[in-house]
Amino acid sequence: MTSEPNGRVLRTALGHDLVLSRTFRAPLEDVWASVTDSDRTARWFGPWEGEPGAGQTIKVRMSYEEQQPTMEMRIDACEPPRRLALSSTDESGDWRMELLLAHADGITELQLVHHLDSTGAVGEIGPGWEYYLDMLTASRDNTPQPSFDDYYPAMKPHYEALVGTLS
């Protein structure tokens, strides 16, 4: 698991992207299953139900959040085993993200790209994704789950500083 934040904020033609990555010594298809199979997502994020596929809407139970809320997520693109794009709207706003996978020399890299509507909340969003990606790592390695208290607020200054460098 990561002890230091590794996220970056990049300026794009449409605004800004928050990009975080993890690598796994595993086949591409196995990592893909970790982020798309409901039984496996339940181990680190939460289970989902519904009909999978681009254009479909699924319901995801966020098992590691207070009160385990359920949220609807639209599958904007599903290109197994390399790209999954999802979007959702909740009281915090619009969430648009992609999971991008690449494989070389026995290593699969997973990039989570969160397309930001604004950079104002990146100090909260970045540590949250660091936590969830480390939850994914722990679930794959069968190691103890991390504590969110190790991520927030400790990583908040890192992410806020990234935004400061964009000016």
Biotite code that builds the C-alpha atoms (Angstrom):
import biotite.structure as struc

atoms = struc.array([
    struc.Atom([0.000, 0.000, 0.000], chain_id="A", res_id=1, res_name="MET", atom_name="CA", element="C"),
    struc.Atom([0.999, 3.571, -0.485], chain_id="A", res_id=2, res_name="THR", atom_name="CA", element="C"),
    struc.Atom([2.275, 5.560, 2.450], chain_id="A", res_id=3, res_name="SER", atom_name="CA", element="C"),
    struc.Atom([2.610, 8.741, 0.436], chain_id="A", res_id=4, res_name="GLU", atom_name="CA", element="C"),
    struc.Atom([-0.039, 10.204, -1.869], chain_id="A", res_id=5, res_name="PRO", atom_name="CA", element="C"),
    struc.Atom([0.710, 9.633, -5.544], chain_id="A", res_id=6, res_name="ASN", atom_name="CA", element="C"),
    struc.Atom([-2.140, 11.533, -7.168], chain_id="A", res_id=7, res_name="GLY", atom_name="CA", element="C"),
    struc.Atom([-1.628, 14.278, -9.704], chain_id="A", res_id=8, res_name="ARG", atom_name="CA", element="C"),
    struc.Atom([-3.900, 17.034, -10.942], chain_id="A", res_id=9, res_name="VAL", atom_name="CA", element="C"),
    struc.Atom([-3.590, 17.694, -14.652], chain_id="A", res_id=10, res_name="LEU", atom_name="CA", element="C"),
    struc.Atom([-5.002, 20.545, -16.695], chain_id="A", res_id=11, res_name="ARG", atom_name="CA", element="C"),
    struc.Atom([-7.046, 19.259, -19.650], chain_id="A", res_id=12, res_name="THR", atom_name="CA", element="C"),
    struc.Atom([-8.929, 20.868, -22.525], chain_id="A", res_id=13, res_name="ALA", atom_name="CA", element="C"),
    struc.Atom([-12.143, 20.433, -20.506], chain_id="A", res_id=14, res_name="LEU", atom_name="CA", element="C"),
    struc.Atom([-10.832, 21.436, -17.058], chain_id="A", res_id=15, res_name="GLY", atom_name="CA", element="C"),
    struc.Atom([-8.813, 19.271, -14.682], chain_id="A", res_id=16, res_name="HIS", atom_name="CA", element="C"),
    struc.Atom([-8.276, 15.570, -14.036], chain_id="A", res_id=17, res_name="ASP", atom_name="CA", element="C"),
    struc.Atom([-7.226, 13.954, -10.787], chain_id="A", res_id=18, res_name="LEU", atom_name="CA", element="C"),
    struc.Atom([-5.115, 10.918, -11.701], chain_id="A", res_id=19, res_name="VAL", atom_name="CA", element="C"),
    struc.Atom([-4.042, 8.169, -9.264], chain_id="A", res_id=20, res_name="LEU", atom_name="CA", element="C"),
    struc.Atom([-2.434, 4.838, -10.071], chain_id="A", res_id=21, res_name="SER", atom_name="CA", element="C"),
    struc.Atom([-1.529, 1.496, -8.598], chain_id="A", res_id=22, res_name="ARG", atom_name="CA", element="C"),
    struc.Atom([0.400, -1.413, -10.067], chain_id="A", res_id=23, res_name="THR", atom_name="CA", element="C"),
    struc.Atom([-0.218, -5.102, -9.589], chain_id="A", res_id=24, res_name="PHE", atom_name="CA", element="C"),
    struc.Atom([1.880, -8.125, -10.460], chain_id="A", res_id=25, res_name="ARG", atom_name="CA", element="C"),
    struc.Atom([-1.131, -9.823, -12.020], chain_id="A", res_id=26, res_name="ALA", atom_name="CA", element="C"),
    struc.Atom([-2.754, -10.493, -15.376], chain_id="A", res_id=27, res_name="PRO", atom_name="CA", element="C"),
    struc.Atom([-4.781, -7.683, -16.892], chain_id="A", res_id=28, res_name="LEU", atom_name="CA", element="C"),
    struc.Atom([-8.001, -9.721, -16.825], chain_id="A", res_id=29, res_name="GLU", atom_name="CA", element="C"),
    struc.Atom([-7.614, -10.466, -13.107], chain_id="A", res_id=30, res_name="ASP", atom_name="CA", element="C"),
    struc.Atom([-7.242, -6.792, -12.194], chain_id="A", res_id=31, res_name="VAL", atom_name="CA", element="C"),
    struc.Atom([-10.180, -6.004, -14.501], chain_id="A", res_id=32, res_name="TRP", atom_name="CA", element="C"),
    struc.Atom([-12.285, -8.520, -12.560], chain_id="A", res_id=33, res_name="ALA", atom_name="CA", element="C"),
    struc.Atom([-11.274, -6.794, -9.288], chain_id="A", res_id=34, res_name="SER", atom_name="CA", element="C"),
    struc.Atom([-12.837, -3.538, -10.499], chain_id="A", res_id=35, res_name="VAL", atom_name="CA", element="C"),
    struc.Atom([-15.862, -4.918, -12.377], chain_id="A", res_id=36, res_name="THR", atom_name="CA", element="C"),
    struc.Atom([-17.070, -8.140, -10.706], chain_id="A", res_id=37, res_name="ASP", atom_name="CA", element="C"),
    struc.Atom([-19.589, -7.361, -7.926], chain_id="A", res_id=38, res_name="SER", atom_name="CA", element="C"),
    struc.Atom([-18.277, -10.060, -5.585], chain_id="A", res_id=39, res_name="ASP", atom_name="CA", element="C"),
    struc.Atom([-14.790, -8.598, -5.919], chain_id="A", res_id=40, res_name="ARG", atom_name="CA", element="C"),
    struc.Atom([-15.737, -4.909, -5.744], chain_id="A", res_id=41, res_name="THR", atom_name="CA", element="C"),
    struc.Atom([-17.583, -5.778, -2.520], chain_id="A", res_id=42, res_name="ALA", atom_name="CA", element="C"),
    struc.Atom([-14.193, -6.483, -0.916], chain_id="A", res_id=43, res_name="ARG", atom_name="CA", element="C"),
    struc.Atom([-12.860, -2.950, -1.353], chain_id="A", res_id=44, res_name="TRP", atom_name="CA", element="C"),
    struc.Atom([-15.624, -0.537, -2.425], chain_id="A", res_id=45, res_name="PHE", atom_name="CA", element="C"),
    struc.Atom([-18.999, -2.191, -2.372], chain_id="A", res_id=46, res_name="GLY", atom_name="CA", element="C"),
    struc.Atom([-21.170, -4.627, -4.303], chain_id="A", res_id=47, res_name="PRO", atom_name="CA", element="C"),
    struc.Atom([-23.272, -3.517, -7.219], chain_id="A", res_id=48, res_name="TRP", atom_name="CA", element="C"),
    struc.Atom([-26.414, -4.810, -8.854], chain_id="A", res_id=49, res_name="GLU", atom_name="CA", element="C"),
    struc.Atom([-28.021, -4.264, -12.211], chain_id="A", res_id=50, res_name="GLY", atom_name="CA", element="C"),
    struc.Atom([-27.326, -5.017, -15.829], chain_id="A", res_id=51, res_name="GLU", atom_name="CA", element="C"),
    struc.Atom([-23.684, -4.366, -16.765], chain_id="A", res_id=52, res_name="PRO", atom_name="CA", element="C"),
    struc.Atom([-22.745, -2.696, -20.034], chain_id="A", res_id=53, res_name="GLY", atom_name="CA", element="C"),
    struc.Atom([-22.300, 0.693, -21.634], chain_id="A", res_id=54, res_name="ALA", atom_name="CA", element="C"),
    struc.Atom([-25.394, 2.847, -21.293], chain_id="A", res_id=55, res_name="GLY", atom_name="CA", element="C"),
    struc.Atom([-26.720, 0.897, -18.305], chain_id="A", res_id=56, res_name="GLN", atom_name="CA", element="C"),
    struc.Atom([-27.243, 2.196, -14.767], chain_id="A", res_id=57, res_name="THR", atom_name="CA", element="C"),
    struc.Atom([-26.199, 0.097, -11.790], chain_id="A", res_id=58, res_name="ILE", atom_name="CA", element="C"),
    struc.Atom([-26.742, 0.535, -8.043], chain_id="A", res_id=59, res_name="LYS", atom_name="CA", element="C"),
    struc.Atom([-23.603, 0.463, -5.918], chain_id="A", res_id=60, res_name="VAL", atom_name="CA", element="C"),
    struc.Atom([-23.664, 0.055, -2.137], chain_id="A", res_id=61, res_name="ARG", atom_name="CA", element="C"),
    struc.Atom([-20.738, 1.967, -0.687], chain_id="A", res_id=62, res_name="MET", atom_name="CA", element="C"),
    struc.Atom([-19.842, -0.543, 2.018], chain_id="A", res_id=63, res_name="SER", atom_name="CA", element="C"),
    struc.Atom([-17.030, 1.468, 3.570], chain_id="A", res_id=64, res_name="TYR", atom_name="CA", element="C"),
    struc.Atom([-18.934, 4.741, 4.022], chain_id="A", res_id=65, res_name="GLU", atom_name="CA", element="C"),
    struc.Atom([-21.076, 5.675, 7.016], chain_id="A", res_id=66, res_name="GLU", atom_name="CA", element="C"),
    struc.Atom([-24.541, 4.102, 6.759], chain_id="A", res_id=67, res_name="GLN", atom_name="CA", element="C"),
    struc.Atom([-23.452, 2.233, 3.592], chain_id="A", res_id=68, res_name="GLN", atom_name="CA", element="C"),
    struc.Atom([-25.386, 4.429, 1.154], chain_id="A", res_id=69, res_name="PRO", atom_name="CA", element="C"),
    struc.Atom([-26.465, 3.194, -2.250], chain_id="A", res_id=70, res_name="THR", atom_name="CA", element="C"),
    struc.Atom([-25.749, 5.303, -5.311], chain_id="A", res_id=71, res_name="MET", atom_name="CA", element="C"),
    struc.Atom([-26.684, 4.964, -8.935], chain_id="A", res_id=72, res_name="GLU", atom_name="CA", element="C"),
    struc.Atom([-23.819, 4.932, -11.401], chain_id="A", res_id=73, res_name="MET", atom_name="CA", element="C"),
    struc.Atom([-24.151, 5.113, -15.144], chain_id="A", res_id=74, res_name="ARG", atom_name="CA", element="C"),
    struc.Atom([-21.740, 3.001, -17.172], chain_id="A", res_id=75, res_name="ILE", atom_name="CA", element="C"),
    struc.Atom([-20.645, 5.475, -19.838], chain_id="A", res_id=76, res_name="ASP", atom_name="CA", element="C"),
    struc.Atom([-18.130, 3.123, -21.472], chain_id="A", res_id=77, res_name="ALA", atom_name="CA", element="C"),
    struc.Atom([-17.073, -0.465, -20.900], chain_id="A", res_id=78, res_name="CYS", atom_name="CA", element="C"),
    struc.Atom([-14.177, -1.740, -22.990], chain_id="A", res_id=79, res_name="GLU", atom_name="CA", element="C"),
    struc.Atom([-12.959, -4.941, -21.288], chain_id="A", res_id=80, res_name="PRO", atom_name="CA", element="C"),
    struc.Atom([-10.325, -5.335, -20.013], chain_id="A", res_id=81, res_name="PRO", atom_name="CA", element="C"),
    struc.Atom([-8.882, -1.849, -20.481], chain_id="A", res_id=82, res_name="ARG", atom_name="CA", element="C"),
    struc.Atom([-11.405, 0.934, -19.815], chain_id="A", res_id=83, res_name="ARG", atom_name="CA", element="C"),
    struc.Atom([-14.435, 1.529, -17.638], chain_id="A", res_id=84, res_name="LEU", atom_name="CA", element="C"),
    struc.Atom([-16.032, 4.991, -17.518], chain_id="A", res_id=85, res_name="ALA", atom_name="CA", element="C"),
    struc.Atom([-18.675, 5.790, -14.891], chain_id="A", res_id=86, res_name="LEU", atom_name="CA", element="C"),
    struc.Atom([-20.687, 8.811, -13.865], chain_id="A", res_id=87, res_name="SER", atom_name="CA", element="C"),
    struc.Atom([-23.003, 9.666, -11.017], chain_id="A", res_id=88, res_name="SER", atom_name="CA", element="C"),
    struc.Atom([-24.757, 12.646, -9.494], chain_id="A", res_id=89, res_name="THR", atom_name="CA", element="C"),
    struc.Atom([-25.330, 13.096, -5.777], chain_id="A", res_id=90, res_name="ASP", atom_name="CA", element="C"),
    struc.Atom([-25.657, 15.911, -3.244], chain_id="A", res_id=91, res_name="GLU", atom_name="CA", element="C"),
    struc.Atom([-21.931, 16.654, -3.743], chain_id="A", res_id=92, res_name="SER", atom_name="CA", element="C"),
    struc.Atom([-22.351, 17.178, -7.477], chain_id="A", res_id=93, res_name="GLY", atom_name="CA", element="C"),
    struc.Atom([-21.422, 15.284, -10.618], chain_id="A", res_id=94, res_name="ASP", atom_name="CA", element="C"),
    struc.Atom([-18.826, 12.527, -10.527], chain_id="A", res_id=95, res_name="TRP", atom_name="CA", element="C"),
    struc.Atom([-17.187, 11.405, -13.781], chain_id="A", res_id=96, res_name="ARG", atom_name="CA", element="C"),
    struc.Atom([-14.371, 8.895, -13.643], chain_id="A", res_id=97, res_name="MET", atom_name="CA", element="C"),
    struc.Atom([-12.503, 6.322, -15.665], chain_id="A", res_id=98, res_name="GLU", atom_name="CA", element="C"),
    struc.Atom([-10.527, 3.244, -14.756], chain_id="A", res_id=99, res_name="LEU", atom_name="CA", element="C"),
    struc.Atom([-7.784, 2.622, -17.321], chain_id="A", res_id=100, res_name="LEU", atom_name="CA", element="C"),
    struc.Atom([-5.728, -0.575, -17.305], chain_id="A", res_id=101, res_name="LEU", atom_name="CA", element="C"),
    struc.Atom([-2.505, -1.379, -19.137], chain_id="A", res_id=102, res_name="ALA", atom_name="CA", element="C"),
    struc.Atom([-0.262, -4.439, -18.939], chain_id="A", res_id=103, res_name="HIS", atom_name="CA", element="C"),
    struc.Atom([3.439, -4.917, -19.675], chain_id="A", res_id=104, res_name="ALA", atom_name="CA", element="C"),
    struc.Atom([6.083, -7.368, -18.453], chain_id="A", res_id=105, res_name="ASP", atom_name="CA", element="C"),
    struc.Atom([3.793, -9.094, -15.934], chain_id="A", res_id=106, res_name="GLY", atom_name="CA", element="C"),
    struc.Atom([2.645, -5.819, -14.342], chain_id="A", res_id=107, res_name="ILE", atom_name="CA", element="C"),
    struc.Atom([-0.842, -4.344, -14.683], chain_id="A", res_id=108, res_name="THR", atom_name="CA", element="C"),
    struc.Atom([-1.185, -0.629, -14.045], chain_id="A", res_id=109, res_name="GLU", atom_name="CA", element="C"),
    struc.Atom([-4.548, 0.745, -12.995], chain_id="A", res_id=110, res_name="LEU", atom_name="CA", element="C"),
    struc.Atom([-5.132, 4.462, -13.403], chain_id="A", res_id=111, res_name="GLN", atom_name="CA", element="C"),
    struc.Atom([-8.145, 6.086, -11.833], chain_id="A", res_id=112, res_name="LEU", atom_name="CA", element="C"),
    struc.Atom([-8.981, 9.344, -13.582], chain_id="A", res_id=113, res_name="VAL", atom_name="CA", element="C"),
    struc.Atom([-11.522, 11.564, -11.849], chain_id="A", res_id=114, res_name="HIS", atom_name="CA", element="C"),
    struc.Atom([-12.664, 14.325, -14.209], chain_id="A", res_id=115, res_name="HIS", atom_name="CA", element="C"),
    struc.Atom([-13.114, 17.322, -11.931], chain_id="A", res_id=116, res_name="LEU", atom_name="CA", element="C"),
    struc.Atom([-15.814, 19.940, -12.434], chain_id="A", res_id=117, res_name="ASP", atom_name="CA", element="C"),
    struc.Atom([-13.718, 22.188, -10.195], chain_id="A", res_id=118, res_name="SER", atom_name="CA", element="C"),
    struc.Atom([-10.587, 21.768, -8.103], chain_id="A", res_id=119, res_name="THR", atom_name="CA", element="C"),
    struc.Atom([-12.215, 23.128, -4.929], chain_id="A", res_id=120, res_name="GLY", atom_name="CA", element="C"),
    struc.Atom([-12.760, 19.742, -3.260], chain_id="A", res_id=121, res_name="ALA", atom_name="CA", element="C"),
    struc.Atom([-9.596, 17.975, -4.417], chain_id="A", res_id=122, res_name="VAL", atom_name="CA", element="C"),
    struc.Atom([-8.269, 18.072, -0.830], chain_id="A", res_id=123, res_name="GLY", atom_name="CA", element="C"),
    struc.Atom([-11.078, 15.701, 0.146], chain_id="A", res_id=124, res_name="GLU", atom_name="CA", element="C"),
    struc.Atom([-11.440, 13.729, -3.090], chain_id="A", res_id=125, res_name="ILE", atom_name="CA", element="C"),
    struc.Atom([-7.747, 12.828, -3.473], chain_id="A", res_id=126, res_name="GLY", atom_name="CA", element="C"),
    struc.Atom([-7.329, 11.223, -0.037], chain_id="A", res_id=127, res_name="PRO", atom_name="CA", element="C"),
    struc.Atom([-10.606, 9.351, -0.542], chain_id="A", res_id=128, res_name="GLY", atom_name="CA", element="C"),
    struc.Atom([-9.403, 7.750, -3.784], chain_id="A", res_id=129, res_name="TRP", atom_name="CA", element="C"),
    struc.Atom([-6.006, 6.962, -2.228], chain_id="A", res_id=130, res_name="GLU", atom_name="CA", element="C"),
    struc.Atom([-7.877, 5.102, 0.509], chain_id="A", res_id=131, res_name="TYR", atom_name="CA", element="C"),
    struc.Atom([-10.094, 3.177, -1.893], chain_id="A", res_id=132, res_name="TYR", atom_name="CA", element="C"),
    struc.Atom([-7.202, 2.196, -4.144], chain_id="A", res_id=133, res_name="LEU", atom_name="CA", element="C"),
    struc.Atom([-5.298, 0.950, -1.113], chain_id="A", res_id=134, res_name="ASP", atom_name="CA", element="C"),
    struc.Atom([-8.441, -0.948, -0.089], chain_id="A", res_id=135, res_name="MET", atom_name="CA", element="C"),
    struc.Atom([-8.309, -2.562, -3.553], chain_id="A", res_id=136, res_name="LEU", atom_name="CA", element="C"),
    struc.Atom([-4.654, -3.460, -3.011], chain_id="A", res_id=137, res_name="THR", atom_name="CA", element="C"),
    struc.Atom([-5.392, -4.941, 0.426], chain_id="A", res_id=138, res_name="ALA", atom_name="CA", element="C"),
    struc.Atom([-8.280, -6.984, -0.969], chain_id="A", res_id=139, res_name="SER", atom_name="CA", element="C"),
    struc.Atom([-6.059, -8.400, -3.720], chain_id="A", res_id=140, res_name="ARG", atom_name="CA", element="C"),
    struc.Atom([-3.150, -9.116, -1.352], chain_id="A", res_id=141, res_name="ASP", atom_name="CA", element="C"),
    struc.Atom([-5.337, -10.473, 1.475], chain_id="A", res_id=142, res_name="ASN", atom_name="CA", element="C"),
    struc.Atom([-3.776, -7.965, 3.875], chain_id="A", res_id=143, res_name="THR", atom_name="CA", element="C"),
    struc.Atom([-5.505, -5.868, 6.550], chain_id="A", res_id=144, res_name="PRO", atom_name="CA", element="C"),
    struc.Atom([-7.644, -3.007, 5.324], chain_id="A", res_id=145, res_name="GLN", atom_name="CA", element="C"),
    struc.Atom([-6.237, 0.468, 5.828], chain_id="A", res_id=146, res_name="PRO", atom_name="CA", element="C"),
    struc.Atom([-7.882, 3.016, 8.095], chain_id="A", res_id=147, res_name="SER", atom_name="CA", element="C"),
    struc.Atom([-9.342, 6.126, 6.485], chain_id="A", res_id=148, res_name="PHE", atom_name="CA", element="C"),
    struc.Atom([-7.900, 8.122, 9.388], chain_id="A", res_id=149, res_name="ASP", atom_name="CA", element="C"),
    struc.Atom([-4.437, 7.536, 7.883], chain_id="A", res_id=150, res_name="ASP", atom_name="CA", element="C"),
    struc.Atom([-5.521, 9.315, 4.680], chain_id="A", res_id=151, res_name="TYR", atom_name="CA", element="C"),
    struc.Atom([-7.664, 12.209, 5.713], chain_id="A", res_id=152, res_name="TYR", atom_name="CA", element="C"),
    struc.Atom([-6.812, 14.852, 6.770], chain_id="A", res_id=153, res_name="PRO", atom_name="CA", element="C"),
    struc.Atom([-3.129, 13.839, 6.484], chain_id="A", res_id=154, res_name="ALA", atom_name="CA", element="C"),
    struc.Atom([-3.108, 13.846, 2.653], chain_id="A", res_id=155, res_name="MET", atom_name="CA", element="C"),
    struc.Atom([-5.261, 16.948, 2.240], chain_id="A", res_id=156, res_name="LYS", atom_name="CA", element="C"),
    struc.Atom([-2.317, 19.401, 2.095], chain_id="A", res_id=157, res_name="PRO", atom_name="CA", element="C"),
    struc.Atom([-0.665, 17.366, -0.689], chain_id="A", res_id=158, res_name="HIS", atom_name="CA", element="C"),
    struc.Atom([-3.728, 17.653, -2.895], chain_id="A", res_id=159, res_name="TYR", atom_name="CA", element="C"),
    struc.Atom([-4.382, 21.288, -2.099], chain_id="A", res_id=160, res_name="GLU", atom_name="CA", element="C"),
    struc.Atom([-0.750, 22.074, -2.995], chain_id="A", res_id=161, res_name="ALA", atom_name="CA", element="C"),
    struc.Atom([-1.212, 20.373, -6.376], chain_id="A", res_id=162, res_name="LEU", atom_name="CA", element="C"),
    struc.Atom([-3.999, 22.767, -7.205], chain_id="A", res_id=163, res_name="VAL", atom_name="CA", element="C"),
    struc.Atom([-1.803, 25.688, -6.159], chain_id="A", res_id=164, res_name="GLY", atom_name="CA", element="C"),
    struc.Atom([0.801, 24.716, -8.752], chain_id="A", res_id=165, res_name="THR", atom_name="CA", element="C"),
    struc.Atom([-1.758, 24.996, -11.581], chain_id="A", res_id=166, res_name="LEU", atom_name="CA", element="C"),
    struc.Atom([-2.063, 28.770, -11.356], chain_id="A", res_id=167, res_name="SER", atom_name="CA", element="C"),
])
